[in-house]
Amino acid sequence: MNKAGYVYMMASRLNGTIYTGVTSDLAARVYQHRNGLIDGFTKTYGCTLLVWYEVHDDLEAARYRERQLKKWNRDWKLRLIEEKNPDWLDLFESLFG
């Protein structure tokens, strides 16, 4: 059985720094980013807002999509975020309370 996967983007603020990642447990991973439990890019740049995500039936498909998005330029990523989340709201609370 394949494990589901999530591609997600964290941001520091509206039009701020953006991080793109992949995980099999979105709630846990976002919690880690929000609380500075993962050393690296998101902690350094304060990317604590979940502003976009996609669900994939297969973790490998999610990893493939993440690799695609990491090659995108910033304007394309901004458009992708703003299609579903024009106000750059933190989606974590609405998804996981």
mmCIF file as gemmi writes it, N, C-alpha and C atoms, coordinates in Angstrom:
data_model
loop_
_atom_site.group_PDB
_atom_site.id
_atom_site.type_symbol
_atom_site.label_atom_id
_atom_site.label_alt_id
_atom_site.label_comp_id
_atom_site.label_asym_id
_atom_site.label_entity_id
_atom_site.label_seq_id
_atom_site.pdbx_PDB_ins_code
_atom_site.Cartn_x
_atom_site.Cartn_y
_atom_site.Cartn_z
_atom_site.occupancy
_atom_site.B_iso_or_equiv
_atom_site.pdbx_formal_charge
_atom_site.auth_seq_id
_atom_site.auth_asym_id
_atom_site.pdbx_PDB_model_num
ATOM 1 N N . MET Axp A 1 ? 0.838 -1.184 0 1 0 ? 1 A 1
ATOM 2 C CA . MET Axp A 1 ? 0 0 0 1 0 ? 1 A 1
ATOM 3 C C . MET Axp A 1 ? 0.884 1.249 0 1 0 ? 1 A 1
ATOM 4 N N . ASN Axp A 2 ? 0.536 2.198 -0.859 1 0 ? 2 A 1
ATOM 5 C CA . ASN Axp A 2 ? 1.301 3.432 -0.948 1 0 ? 2 A 1
ATOM 6 C C . ASN Axp A 2 ? 0.925 4.383 0.173 1 0 ? 2 A 1
ATOM 7 N N . LYS Axp A 3 ? 1.898 5.131 0.619 1 0 ? 3 A 1
ATOM 8 C CA . LYS Axp A 3 ? 1.697 6.12 1.668 1 0 ? 3 A 1
ATOM 9 C C . LYS Axp A 3 ? 1.373 7.463 1.015 1 0 ? 3 A 1
ATOM 10 N N . ALA Axp A 4 ? 0.371 8.167 1.533 1 0 ? 4 A 1
ATOM 11 C CA . ALA Axp A 4 ? 0.011 9.479 1.006 1 0 ? 4 A 1
ATOM 12 C C . ALA Axp A 4 ? 1.134 10.466 1.277 1 0 ? 4 A 1
ATOM 13 N N . GLY Axp A 5 ? 1.184 11.514 0.467 1 0 ? 5 A 1
ATOM 14 C CA . GLY Axp A 5 ? 2.203 12.546 0.639 1 0 ? 5 A 1
ATOM 15 C C . GLY Axp A 5 ? 1.618 13.93 0.448 1 0 ? 5 A 1
ATOM 16 N N . TYR Axp A 6 ? 2.291 14.905 1.009 1 0 ? 6 A 1
ATOM 17 C CA . TYR Axp A 6 ? 1.869 16.3 0.924 1 0 ? 6 A 1
ATOM 18 C C . TYR Axp A 6 ? 3.039 17.145 0.458 1 0 ? 6 A 1
ATOM 19 N N . VAL Axp A 7 ? 2.785 18.017 -0.479 1 0 ? 7 A 1
ATOM 20 C CA . VAL Axp A 7 ? 3.729 19.051 -0.845 1 0 ? 7 A 1
ATOM 21 C C . VAL Axp A 7 ? 3.181 20.315 -0.224 1 0 ? 7 A 1
ATOM 22 N N . TYR Axp A 8 ? 4.046 21.131 0.37 1 0 ? 8 A 1
ATOM 23 C CA . TYR Axp A 8 ? 3.547 22.296 1.094 1 0 ? 8 A 1
ATOM 24 C C . TYR Axp A 8 ? 4.508 23.465 0.958 1 0 ? 8 A 1
ATOM 25 N N . MET Axp A 9 ? 3.971 24.662 1.219 1 0 ? 9 A 1
ATOM 26 C CA . MET Axp A 9 ? 4.805 25.858 1.262 1 0 ? 9 A 1
ATOM 27 C C . MET Axp A 9 ? 4.563 26.584 2.574 1 0 ? 9 A 1
ATOM 28 N N . MET Axp A 10 ? 5.669 26.926 3.205 1 0 ? 10 A 1
ATOM 29 C CA . MET Axp A 10 ? 5.668 27.723 4.419 1 0 ? 10 A 1
ATOM 30 C C . MET Axp A 10 ? 6.189 29.103 4.039 1 0 ? 10 A 1
ATOM 31 N N . ALA Axp A 11 ? 5.684 30.134 4.716 1 0 ? 11 A 1
ATOM 32 C CA . ALA Axp A 11 ? 6.14 31.492 4.439 1 0 ? 11 A 1
ATOM 33 C C . ALA Axp A 11 ? 6.404 32.227 5.745 1 0 ? 11 A 1
ATOM 34 N N . SER Axp A 12 ? 7.237 33.245 5.646 1 0 ? 12 A 1
ATOM 35 C CA . SER Axp A 12 ? 7.552 34.059 6.818 1 0 ? 12 A 1
ATOM 36 C C . SER Axp A 12 ? 6.477 35.117 7.058 1 0 ? 12 A 1
ATOM 37 N N . ARG Axp A 13 ? 5.828 35.549 5.98 1 0 ? 13 A 1
ATOM 38 C CA . ARG Axp A 13 ? 4.775 36.573 6.038 1 0 ? 13 A 1
ATOM 39 C C . ARG Axp A 13 ? 4.212 36.736 4.632 1 0 ? 13 A 1
ATOM 40 N N . LEU Axp A 14 ? 3.235 37.596 4.472 1 0 ? 14 A 1
ATOM 41 C CA . LEU Axp A 14 ? 2.682 37.901 3.149 1 0 ? 14 A 1
ATOM 42 C C . LEU Axp A 14 ? 3.822 38.333 2.233 1 0 ? 14 A 1
ATOM 43 N N . ASN Axp A 15 ? 3.968 37.68 1.1 1 0 ? 15 A 1
ATOM 44 C CA . ASN Axp A 15 ? 5.03 37.96 0.12 1 0 ? 15 A 1
ATOM 45 C C . ASN Axp A 15 ? 6.434 37.865 0.708 1 0 ? 15 A 1
ATOM 46 N N . GLY Axp A 16 ? 6.583 37.095 1.78 1 0 ? 16 A 1
ATOM 47 C CA . GLY Axp A 16 ? 7.887 36.938 2.413 1 0 ? 16 A 1
ATOM 48 C C . GLY Axp A 16 ? 8.655 35.758 1.846 1 0 ? 16 A 1
ATOM 49 N N . THR Axp A 17 ? 9.566 35.265 2.64 1 0 ? 17 A 1
ATOM 50 C CA . THR Axp A 17 ? 10.375 34.112 2.265 1 0 ? 17 A 1
ATOM 51 C C . THR Axp A 17 ? 9.485 32.879 2.19 1 0 ? 17 A 1
ATOM 52 N N . ILE Axp A 18 ? 9.718 32.045 1.169 1 0 ? 18 A 1
ATOM 53 C CA . ILE Axp A 18 ? 8.913 30.839 0.948 1 0 ? 18 A 1
ATOM 54 C C . ILE Axp A 18 ? 9.809 29.607 1 1 0 ? 18 A 1
ATOM 55 N N . TYR Axp A 19 ? 9.309 28.58 1.672 1 0 ? 19 A 1
ATOM 56 C CA . TYR Axp A 19 ? 9.986 27.28 1.711 1 0 ? 19 A 1
ATOM 57 C C . TYR Axp A 19 ? 9.032 26.24 1.143 1 0 ? 19 A 1
ATOM 58 N N . THR Axp A 20 ? 9.511 25.373 0.279 1 0 ? 20 A 1
ATOM 59 C CA . THR Axp A 20 ? 8.719 24.285 -0.28 1 0 ? 20 A 1
ATOM 60 C C . THR Axp A 20 ? 9.251 22.968 0.26 1 0 ? 20 A 1
ATOM 61 N N . GLY Axp A 21 ? 8.346 22.123 0.756 1 0 ? 21 A 1
ATOM 62 C CA . GLY Axp A 21 ? 8.76 20.848 1.319 1 0 ? 21 A 1
ATOM 63 C C . GLY Axp A 21 ? 7.78 19.733 0.992 1 0 ? 21 A 1
ATOM 64 N N . VAL Axp A 22 ? 8.121 18.524 1.43 1 0 ? 22 A 1
ATOM 65 C CA . VAL Axp A 22 ? 7.281 17.35 1.221 1 0 ? 22 A 1
ATOM 66 C C . VAL Axp A 22 ? 7.295 16.523 2.505 1 0 ? 22 A 1
ATOM 67 N N . THR Axp A 23 ? 6.179 15.871 2.801 1 0 ? 23 A 1
ATOM 68 C CA . THR Axp A 23 ? 6.076 15.071 4.013 1 0 ? 23 A 1
ATOM 69 C C . THR Axp A 23 ? 4.949 14.061 3.871 1 0 ? 23 A 1
ATOM 70 N N . SER Axp A 24 ? 4.981 13.051 4.737 1 0 ? 24 A 1
ATOM 71 C CA . SER Axp A 24 ? 3.87 12.105 4.792 1 0 ? 24 A 1
ATOM 72 C C . SER Axp A 24 ? 2.921 12.459 5.938 1 0 ? 24 A 1
ATOM 73 N N . ASP Axp A 25 ? 3.32 13.412 6.793 1 0 ? 25 A 1
ATOM 74 C CA . ASP Axp A 25 ? 2.492 13.824 7.933 1 0 ? 25 A 1
ATOM 75 C C . ASP Axp A 25 ? 2.511 15.347 8.018 1 0 ? 25 A 1
ATOM 76 N N . LEU Axp A 26 ? 1.566 15.978 7.339 1 0 ? 26 A 1
ATOM 77 C CA . LEU Axp A 26 ? 1.549 17.434 7.235 1 0 ? 26 A 1
ATOM 78 C C . LEU Axp A 26 ? 1.394 18.113 8.589 1 0 ? 26 A 1
ATOM 79 N N . ALA Axp A 27 ? 0.496 17.628 9.416 1 0 ? 27 A 1
ATOM 80 C CA . ALA Axp A 27 ? 0.269 18.255 10.721 1 0 ? 27 A 1
ATOM 81 C C . ALA Axp A 27 ? 1.557 18.264 11.557 1 0 ? 27 A 1
ATOM 82 N N . ALA Axp A 28 ? 2.22 17.13 11.635 1 0 ? 28 A 1
ATOM 83 C CA . ALA Axp A 28 ? 3.445 17.036 12.432 1 0 ? 28 A 1
ATOM 84 C C . ALA Axp A 28 ? 4.552 17.912 11.87 1 0 ? 28 A 1
ATOM 85 N N . ARG Axp A 29 ? 4.717 17.898 10.554 1 0 ? 29 A 1
ATOM 86 C CA . ARG Axp A 29 ? 5.8 18.679 9.95 1 0 ? 29 A 1
ATOM 87 C C . ARG Axp A 29 ? 5.568 20.179 10.132 1 0 ? 29 A 1
ATOM 88 N N . VAL Axp A 30 ? 4.344 20.636 9.925 1 0 ? 30 A 1
ATOM 89 C CA . VAL Axp A 30 ? 4.063 22.068 10.1 1 0 ? 30 A 1
ATOM 90 C C . VAL Axp A 30 ? 4.25 22.456 11.563 1 0 ? 30 A 1
ATOM 91 N N . TYR Axp A 31 ? 3.825 21.612 12.483 1 0 ? 31 A 1
ATOM 92 C CA . TYR Axp A 31 ? 4.041 21.865 13.903 1 0 ? 31 A 1
ATOM 93 C C . TYR Axp A 31 ? 5.538 22.06 14.183 1 0 ? 31 A 1
ATOM 94 N N . GLN Axp A 32 ? 6.365 21.206 13.598 1 0 ? 32 A 1
ATOM 95 C CA . GLN Axp A 32 ? 7.815 21.312 13.787 1 0 ? 32 A 1
ATOM 96 C C . GLN Axp A 32 ? 8.346 22.646 13.254 1 0 ? 32 A 1
ATOM 97 N N . HIS Axp A 33 ? 7.887 23.047 12.062 1 0 ? 33 A 1
ATOM 98 C CA . HIS Axp A 33 ? 8.326 24.324 11.494 1 0 ? 33 A 1
ATOM 99 C C . HIS Axp A 33 ? 7.865 25.491 12.365 1 0 ? 33 A 1
ATOM 100 N N . ARG Axp A 34 ? 6.609 25.475 12.768 1 0 ? 34 A 1
ATOM 101 C CA . ARG Axp A 34 ? 6.031 26.576 13.553 1 0 ? 34 A 1
ATOM 102 C C . ARG Axp A 34 ? 6.732 26.765 14.895 1 0 ? 34 A 1
ATOM 103 N N . ASN Axp A 35 ? 7.238 25.688 15.448 1 0 ? 35 A 1
ATOM 104 C CA . ASN Axp A 35 ? 7.855 25.745 16.771 1 0 ? 35 A 1
ATOM 105 C C . ASN Axp A 35 ? 9.384 25.7 16.736 1 0 ? 35 A 1
ATOM 106 N N . GLY Axp A 36 ? 9.957 25.864 15.557 1 0 ? 36 A 1
ATOM 107 C CA . GLY Axp A 36 ? 11.409 25.928 15.43 1 0 ? 36 A 1
ATOM 108 C C . GLY Axp A 36 ? 12.126 24.651 15.821 1 0 ? 36 A 1
ATOM 109 N N . LEU Axp A 37 ? 11.478 23.51 15.634 1 0 ? 37 A 1
ATOM 110 C CA . LEU Axp A 37 ? 12.067 22.231 16.027 1 0 ? 37 A 1
ATOM 111 C C . LEU Axp A 37 ? 12.986 21.638 14.968 1 0 ? 37 A 1
ATOM 112 N N . ILE Axp A 38 ? 12.981 22.228 13.772 1 0 ? 38 A 1
ATOM 113 C CA . ILE Axp A 38 ? 13.821 21.743 12.681 1 0 ? 38 A 1
ATOM 114 C C . ILE Axp A 38 ? 14.851 22.827 12.367 1 0 ? 38 A 1
ATOM 115 N N . ASP Axp A 39 ? 16.128 22.517 12.585 1 0 ? 39 A 1
ATOM 116 C CA . ASP Axp A 39 ? 17.172 23.465 12.224 1 0 ? 39 A 1
ATOM 117 C C . ASP Axp A 39 ? 17.255 23.558 10.707 1 0 ? 39 A 1
ATOM 118 N N . GLY Axp A 40 ? 17.548 24.731 10.212 1 0 ? 40 A 1
ATOM 119 C CA . GLY Axp A 40 ? 17.706 24.909 8.782 1 0 ? 40 A 1
ATOM 120 C C . GLY Axp A 40 ? 16.969 26.126 8.268 1 0 ? 40 A 1
ATOM 121 N N . PHE Axp A 41 ? 16.596 26.059 7.014 1 0 ? 41 A 1
ATOM 122 C CA . PHE Axp A 41 ? 16.046 27.197 6.291 1 0 ? 41 A 1
ATOM 123 C C . PHE Axp A 41 ? 14.829 27.814 6.969 1 0 ? 41 A 1
ATOM 124 N N . THR Axp A 42 ? 13.833 26.998 7.304 1 0 ? 42 A 1
ATOM 125 C CA . THR Axp A 42 ? 12.59 27.566 7.857 1 0 ? 42 A 1
ATOM 126 C C . THR Axp A 42 ? 12.823 28.217 9.212 1 0 ? 42 A 1
ATOM 127 N N . LYS Axp A 43 ? 13.689 27.652 10.002 1 0 ? 43 A 1
ATOM 128 C CA . LYS Axp A 43 ? 14.001 28.242 11.307 1 0 ? 43 A 1
ATOM 129 C C . LYS Axp A 43 ? 14.79 29.538 11.123 1 0 ? 43 A 1
ATOM 130 N N . THR Axp A 44 ? 15.768 29.525 10.246 1 0 ? 44 A 1
ATOM 131 C CA . THR Axp A 44 ? 16.598 30.701 9.991 1 0 ? 44 A 1
ATOM 132 C C . THR Axp A 44 ? 15.775 31.871 9.477 1 0 ? 44 A 1
ATOM 133 N N . TYR Axp A 45 ? 14.837 31.603 8.569 1 0 ? 45 A 1
ATOM 134 C CA . TYR Axp A 45 ? 14.084 32.677 7.921 1 0 ? 45 A 1
ATOM 135 C C . TYR Axp A 45 ? 12.675 32.862 8.491 1 0 ? 45 A 1
ATOM 136 N N . GLY Axp A 46 ? 12.347 32.169 9.553 1 0 ? 46 A 1
ATOM 137 C CA . GLY Axp A 46 ? 11.063 32.369 10.224 1 0 ? 46 A 1
ATOM 138 C C . GLY Axp A 46 ? 9.852 31.964 9.408 1 0 ? 46 A 1
ATOM 139 N N . CYS Axp A 47 ? 9.974 30.914 8.631 1 0 ? 47 A 1
ATOM 140 C CA . CYS Axp A 47 ? 8.853 30.425 7.81 1 0 ? 47 A 1
ATOM 141 C C . CYS Axp A 47 ? 7.938 29.567 8.687 1 0 ? 47 A 1
ATOM 142 N N . THR Axp A 48 ? 6.937 30.195 9.274 1 0 ? 48 A 1
ATOM 143 C CA . THR Axp A 48 ? 6.064 29.515 10.227 1 0 ? 48 A 1
ATOM 144 C C . THR Axp A 48 ? 4.606 29.442 9.768 1 0 ? 48 A 1
ATOM 145 N N . LEU Axp A 49 ? 4.294 30.029 8.624 1 0 ? 49 A 1
ATOM 146 C CA . LEU Axp A 49 ? 2.914 30.047 8.133 1 0 ? 49 A 1
ATOM 147 C C . LEU Axp A 49 ? 2.727 29.016 7.02 1 0 ? 49 A 1
ATOM 148 N N . LEU Axp A 50 ? 1.788 28.108 7.184 1 0 ? 50 A 1
ATOM 149 C CA . LEU Axp A 50 ? 1.435 27.172 6.118 1 0 ? 50 A 1
ATOM 150 C C . LEU Axp A 50 ? 0.511 27.929 5.158 1 0 ? 50 A 1
ATOM 151 N N . VAL Axp A 51 ? 1.013 28.257 3.972 1 0 ? 51 A 1
ATOM 152 C CA . VAL Axp A 51 ? 0.232 29.079 3.043 1 0 ? 51 A 1
ATOM 153 C C . VAL Axp A 51 ? -0.303 28.308 1.834 1 0 ? 51 A 1
ATOM 154 N N . TRP Axp A 52 ? 0.191 27.074 1.629 1 0 ? 52 A 1
ATOM 155 C CA . TRP Axp A 52 ? -0.254 26.28 0.476 1 0 ? 52 A 1
ATOM 156 C C . TRP Axp A 52 ? 0.13 24.831 0.704 1 0 ? 52 A 1
ATOM 157 N N . TYR Axp A 53 ? -0.71 23.922 0.2 1 0 ? 53 A 1
ATOM 158 C CA . TYR Axp A 53 ? -0.36 22.501 0.224 1 0 ? 53 A 1
ATOM 159 C C . TYR Axp A 53 ? -1.148 21.762 -0.845 1 0 ? 53 A 1
ATOM 160 N N . GLU Axp A 54 ? -0.641 20.605 -1.22 1 0 ? 54 A 1
ATOM 161 C CA . GLU Axp A 54 ? -1.295 19.681 -2.15 1 0 ? 54 A 1
ATOM 162 C C . GLU Axp A 54 ? -1.219 18.291 -1.548 1 0 ? 54 A 1
ATOM 163 N N . VAL Axp A 55 ? -2.268 17.518 -1.729 1 0 ? 55 A 1
ATOM 164 C CA . VAL Axp A 55 ? -2.303 16.134 -1.255 1 0 ? 55 A 1
ATOM 165 C C . VAL Axp A 55 ? -2.076 15.207 -2.447 1 0 ? 55 A 1
ATOM 166 N N . HIS Axp A 56 ? -1.259 14.199 -2.251 1 0 ? 56 A 1
ATOM 167 C CA . HIS Axp A 56 ? -0.993 13.191 -3.282 1 0 ? 56 A 1
ATOM 168 C C . HIS Axp A 56 ? -1.238 11.814 -2.691 1 0 ? 56 A 1
ATOM 169 N N . ASP Axp A 57 ? -1.779 10.921 -3.483 1 0 ? 57 A 1
ATOM 170 C CA . ASP Axp A 57 ? -2.059 9.559 -3.025 1 0 ? 57 A 1
ATOM 171 C C . ASP Axp A 57 ? -0.785 8.771 -2.724 1 0 ? 57 A 1
ATOM 172 N N . ASP Axp A 58 ? 0.294 9.184 -3.321 1 0 ? 58 A 1
ATOM 173 C CA . ASP Axp A 58 ? 1.545 8.453 -3.249 1 0 ? 58 A 1
ATOM 174 C C . ASP Axp A 58 ? 2.664 9.42 -2.838 1 0 ? 58 A 1
ATOM 175 N N . LEU Axp A 59 ? 3.455 9.048 -1.849 1 0 ? 59 A 1
ATOM 176 C CA . LEU Axp A 59 ? 4.545 9.895 -1.38 1 0 ? 59 A 1
ATOM 177 C C . LEU Axp A 59 ? 5.566 10.164 -2.482 1 0 ? 59 A 1
ATOM 178 N N . GLU Axp A 60 ? 5.816 9.181 -3.326 1 0 ? 60 A 1
ATOM 179 C CA . GLU Axp A 60 ? 6.761 9.39 -4.427 1 0 ? 60 A 1
ATOM 180 C C . GLU Axp A 60 ? 6.246 10.447 -5.409 1 0 ? 60 A 1
ATOM 181 N N . ALA Axp A 61 ? 4.945 10.458 -5.657 1 0 ? 61 A 1
ATOM 182 C CA . ALA Axp A 61 ? 4.36 11.492 -6.523 1 0 ? 61 A 1
ATOM 183 C C . ALA Axp A 61 ? 4.524 12.872 -5.884 1 0 ? 61 A 1
ATOM 184 N N . ALA Axp A 62 ? 4.358 12.935 -4.573 1 0 ? 62 A 1
ATOM 185 C CA . ALA Axp A 62 ? 4.539 14.205 -3.857 1 0 ? 62 A 1
ATOM 186 C C . ALA Axp A 62 ? 5.991 14.664 -3.954 1 0 ? 62 A 1
ATOM 187 N N . ARG Axp A 63 ? 6.926 13.742 -3.83 1 0 ? 63 A 1
ATOM 188 C CA . ARG Axp A 63 ? 8.352 14.099 -3.943 1 0 ? 63 A 1
ATOM 189 C C . ARG Axp A 63 ? 8.681 14.605 -5.341 1 0 ? 63 A 1
ATOM 190 N N . TYR Axp A 64 ? 8.099 13.973 -6.341 1 0 ? 64 A 1
ATOM 191 C CA . TYR Axp A 64 ? 8.308 14.416 -7.722 1 0 ? 64 A 1
ATOM 192 C C . TYR Axp A 64 ? 7.782 15.84 -7.904 1 0 ? 64 A 1
ATOM 193 N N . ARG Axp A 65 ? 6.577 16.096 -7.396 1 0 ? 65 A 1
ATOM 194 C CA . ARG Axp A 65 ? 5.976 17.428 -7.497 1 0 ? 65 A 1
ATOM 195 C C . ARG Axp A 65 ? 6.822 18.471 -6.756 1 0 ? 65 A 1
ATOM 196 N N . GLU Axp A 66 ? 7.342 18.109 -5.594 1 0 ? 66 A 1
ATOM 197 C CA . GLU Axp A 66 ? 8.201 19.034 -4.842 1 0 ? 66 A 1
ATOM 198 C C . GLU Axp A 66 ? 9.426 19.415 -5.675 1 0 ? 66 A 1
ATOM 199 N N . ARG Axp A 67 ? 10.048 18.438 -6.3 1 0 ? 67 A 1
ATOM 200 C CA . ARG Axp A 67 ? 11.219 18.723 -7.136 1 0 ? 67 A 1
ATOM 201 C C . ARG Axp A 67 ? 10.861 19.659 -8.277 1 0 ? 67 A 1
ATOM 202 N N . GLN Axp A 68 ? 9.668 19.484 -8.859 1 0 ? 68 A 1
ATOM 203 C CA . GLN Axp A 68 ? 9.214 20.4 -9.913 1 0 ? 68 A 1
ATOM 204 C C . GLN Axp A 68 ? 9.094 21.821 -9.375 1 0 ? 68 A 1
ATOM 205 N N . LEU Axp A 69 ? 8.398 21.962 -8.242 1 0 ? 69 A 1
ATOM 206 C CA . LEU Axp A 69 ? 8.145 23.29 -7.687 1 0 ? 69 A 1
ATOM 207 C C . LEU Axp A 69 ? 9.422 23.996 -7.261 1 0 ? 69 A 1
ATOM 208 N N . LYS Axp A 70 ? 10.39 23.257 -6.786 1 0 ? 70 A 1
ATOM 209 C CA . LYS Axp A 70 ? 11.648 23.879 -6.361 1 0 ? 70 A 1
ATOM 210 C C . LYS Axp A 70 ? 12.387 24.497 -7.542 1 0 ? 70 A 1
ATOM 211 N N . LYS Axp A 71 ? 12.086 24.056 -8.75 1 0 ? 71 A 1
ATOM 212 C CA . LYS Axp A 71 ? 12.701 24.63 -9.947 1 0 ? 71 A 1
ATOM 213 C C . LYS Axp A 71 ? 11.951 25.869 -10.447 1 0 ? 71 A 1
ATOM 214 N N . TRP Axp A 72 ? 10.74 26.073 -9.954 1 0 ? 72 A 1
ATOM 215 C CA . TRP Axp A 72 ? 9.931 27.213 -10.393 1 0 ? 72 A 1
ATOM 216 C C . TRP Axp A 72 ? 10.516 28.521 -9.909 1 0 ? 72 A 1
ATOM 217 N N . ASN Axp A 73 ? 10.25 29.596 -10.674 1 0 ? 73 A 1
ATOM 218 C CA . ASN Axp A 73 ? 10.667 30.906 -10.197 1 0 ? 73 A 1
ATOM 219 C C . ASN Axp A 73 ? 9.66 31.417 -9.167 1 0 ? 73 A 1
ATOM 220 N N . ARG Axp A 74 ? 10.056 32.443 -8.459 1 0 ? 74 A 1
ATOM 221 C CA . ARG Axp A 74 ? 9.251 32.968 -7.359 1 0 ? 74 A 1
ATOM 222 C C . ARG Axp A 74 ? 7.862 33.417 -7.82 1 0 ? 74 A 1
ATOM 223 N N . ASP Axp A 75 ? 7.766 34.091 -8.952 1 0 ? 75 A 1
ATOM 224 C CA . ASP Axp A 75 ? 6.46 34.576 -9.43 1 0 ? 75 A 1
ATOM 225 C C . ASP Axp A 75 ? 5.475 33.432 -9.639 1 0 ? 75 A 1
ATOM 226 N N . TRP Axp A 76 ? 5.94 32.315 -10.152 1 0 ? 76 A 1
ATOM 227 C CA . TRP Axp A 76 ? 5.058 31.167 -10.366 1 0 ? 76 A 1
ATOM 228 C C . TRP Axp A 76 ? 4.563 30.621 -9.028 1 0 ? 76 A 1
ATOM 229 N N . LYS Axp A 77 ? 5.451 30.564 -8.038 1 0 ? 77 A 1
ATOM 230 C CA . LYS Axp A 77 ? 5.059 30.088 -6.714 1 0 ? 77 A 1
ATOM 231 C C . LYS Axp A 77 ? 4.048 31.041 -6.072 1 0 ? 77 A 1
ATOM 232 N N . LEU Axp A 78 ? 4.274 32.337 -6.223 1 0 ? 78 A 1
ATOM 233 C CA . LEU Axp A 78 ? 3.335 33.317 -5.676 1 0 ? 78 A 1
ATOM 234 C C . LEU Axp A 78 ? 1.952 33.135 -6.292 1 0 ? 78 A 1
ATOM 235 N N . ARG Axp A 79 ? 1.898 32.931 -7.593 1 0 ? 79 A 1
ATOM 236 C CA . ARG Axp A 79 ? 0.614 32.713 -8.275 1 0 ? 79 A 1
ATOM 237 C C . ARG Axp A 79 ? -0.075 31.458 -7.756 1 0 ? 79 A 1
ATOM 238 N N . LEU Axp A 80 ? 0.683 30.415 -7.559 1 0 ? 80 A 1
ATOM 239 C CA . LEU Axp A 80 ? 0.133 29.159 -7.061 1 0 ? 80 A 1
ATOM 240 C C . LEU Axp A 80 ? -0.468 29.357 -5.664 1 0 ? 80 A 1
ATOM 241 N N . ILE Axp A 81 ? 0.252 30.037 -4.791 1 0 ? 81 A 1
ATOM 242 C CA . ILE Axp A 81 ? -0.258 30.32 -3.449 1 0 ? 81 A 1
ATOM 243 C C . ILE Axp A 81 ? -1.527 31.156 -3.537 1 0 ? 81 A 1
ATOM 244 N N . GLU Axp A 82 ? -1.479 32.229 -4.301 1 0 ? 82 A 1
ATOM 245 C CA . GLU Axp A 82 ? -2.578 33.191 -4.321 1 0 ? 82 A 1
ATOM 246 C C . GLU Axp A 82 ? -3.828 32.685 -5.038 1 0 ? 82 A 1
ATOM 247 N N . GLU Axp A 83 ? -3.705 31.643 -5.862 1 0 ? 83 A 1
ATOM 248 C CA . GLU Axp A 83 ? -4.892 31.031 -6.467 1 0 ? 83 A 1
ATOM 249 C C . GLU Axp A 83 ? -5.808 30.446 -5.398 1 0 ? 83 A 1
ATOM 250 N N . LYS Axp A 84 ? -5.219 29.814 -4.391 1 0 ? 84 A 1
ATOM 251 C CA . LYS Axp A 84 ? -6.004 29.151 -3.347 1 0 ? 84 A 1
ATOM 252 C C . LYS Axp A 84 ? -6.027 29.914 -2.032 1 0 ? 84 A 1
ATOM 253 N N . ASN Axp A 85 ? -5.089 30.814 -1.838 1 0 ? 85 A 1
ATOM 254 C CA . ASN Axp A 85 ? -4.965 31.511 -0.565 1 0 ? 85 A 1
ATOM 255 C C . ASN Axp A 85 ? -4.523 32.962 -0.808 1 0 ? 85 A 1
ATOM 256 N N . PRO Axp A 86 ? -5.402 33.776 -1.402 1 0 ? 86 A 1
ATOM 257 C CA . PRO Axp A 86 ? -5.006 35.135 -1.801 1 0 ? 86 A 1
ATOM 258 C C . PRO Axp A 86 ? -4.575 36.035 -0.646 1 0 ? 86 A 1
ATOM 259 N N . ASP Axp A 87 ? -5.033 35.753 0.555 1 0 ? 87 A 1
ATOM 260 C CA . ASP Axp A 87 ? -4.672 36.584 1.703 1 0 ? 87 A 1
ATOM 261 C C . ASP Axp A 87 ? -3.506 36.015 2.513 1 0 ? 87 A 1
ATOM 262 N N . TRP Axp A 88 ? -2.925 34.934 2.027 1 0 ? 88 A 1
ATOM 263 C CA . TRP Axp A 88 ? -1.798 34.281 2.689 1 0 ? 88 A 1
ATOM 264 C C . TRP Axp A 88 ? -2.137 33.946 4.137 1 0 ? 88 A 1
ATOM 265 N N . LEU Axp A 89 ? -3.334 33.433 4.357 1 0 ? 89 A 1
ATOM 266 C CA . LEU Axp A 89 ? -3.732 33.026 5.69 1 0 ? 89 A 1
ATOM 267 C C . LEU Axp A 89 ? -2.945 31.797 6.117 1 0 ? 89 A 1
ATOM 268 N N . ASP Axp A 90 ? -2.734 31.637 7.403 1 0 ? 90 A 1
ATOM 269 C CA . ASP Axp A 90 ? -2.081 30.446 7.928 1 0 ? 90 A 1
ATOM 270 C C . ASP Axp A 90 ? -3.105 29.316 7.92 1 0 ? 90 A 1
ATOM 271 N N . LEU Axp A 91 ? -2.926 28.33 7.067 1 0 ? 91 A 1
ATOM 272 C CA . LEU Axp A 91 ? -3.887 27.253 6.891 1 0 ? 91 A 1
ATOM 273 C C . LEU Axp A 91 ? -3.816 26.201 8 1 0 ? 91 A 1
ATOM 274 N N . PHE Axp A 92 ? -2.786 26.246 8.808 1 0 ? 92 A 1
ATOM 275 C CA . PHE Axp A 92 ? -2.615 25.241 9.852 1 0 ? 92 A 1
ATOM 276 C C . PHE Axp A 92 ? -3.806 25.191 10.795 1 0 ? 92 A 1
ATOM 277 N N . GLU Axp A 93 ? -4.226 26.333 11.307 1 0 ? 93 A 1
ATOM 278 C CA . GLU Axp A 93 ? -5.318 26.371 12.279 1 0 ? 93 A 1
ATOM 279 C C . GLU Axp A 93 ? -6.622 25.858 11.685 1 0 ? 93 A 1
ATOM 280 N N . SER Axp A 94 ? -6.902 26.228 10.43 1 0 ? 94 A 1
ATOM 281 C CA . SER Axp A 94 ? -8.16 25.788 9.811 1 0 ? 94 A 1
ATOM 282 C C . SER Axp A 94 ? -8.148 24.291 9.501 1 0 ? 94 A 1
ATOM 283 N N . LEU Axp A 95 ? -6.971 23.717 9.308 1 0 ? 95 A 1
ATOM 284 C CA . LEU Axp A 95 ? -6.878 22.293 9.016 1 0 ? 95 A 1
ATOM 285 C C . LEU Axp A 95 ? -6.791 21.428 10.263 1 0 ? 95 A 1
ATOM 286 N N . PHE Axp A 96 ? -6.066 21.901 11.255 1 0 ? 96 A 1
ATOM 287 C CA . PHE Axp A 96 ? -5.745 21.053 12.394 1 0 ? 96 A 1
ATOM 288 C C . PHE Axp A 96 ? -6.183 21.613 13.748 1 0 ? 96 A 1
ATOM 289 N N . GLY Axp A 97 ? -6.817 22.808 13.74 1 0 ? 97 A 1
ATOM 290 C CA . GLY Axp A 97 ? -7.328 23.405 14.973 1 0 ? 97 A 1
ATOM 291 C C . GLY Axp A 97 ? -6.235 23.739 15.874 1 0 ? 97 A 1
